[in-house]
Amino acid sequence: MKVKDSDIHHHLRARMFQRGISMEEIEITINKGWDADDAKEGTIGKTFVFSYNNYWEDKFYNEKEVAVYYKIKEKKMVLLTAKARYGKSFKKGGQ
């Protein structure tokens, strides 16, 4: 799926900025991620772990785990939210 700028409403854009998530990371997570265990019924959740090796809020992290939640309505993707966790040794591929 291709994520367009118009798919990102202002509230989600603000959350992405606060959490350090890019449009590219959202698209990769949707297309290559594995099912998120915590998605509510009727919502699709995908998770992907990125190599990060950088600082976030003055602390160094090896990885960033991004989770994206969305629904499909009338054959159109509706993005709900995106979360990020920073750390290392996250489970990958739903393991």
Buried (B, 14 or more C-beta within 10 A) or exposed (E): EEBEEEBBEEEBEEBBEEBBBEBEBBBBBBEEBBEBEEBEEEBBBBBBBBEBEEEBEEEEBBBBBBBBBBEEEEEEBEBBBBBBBBBEEBEEEEE
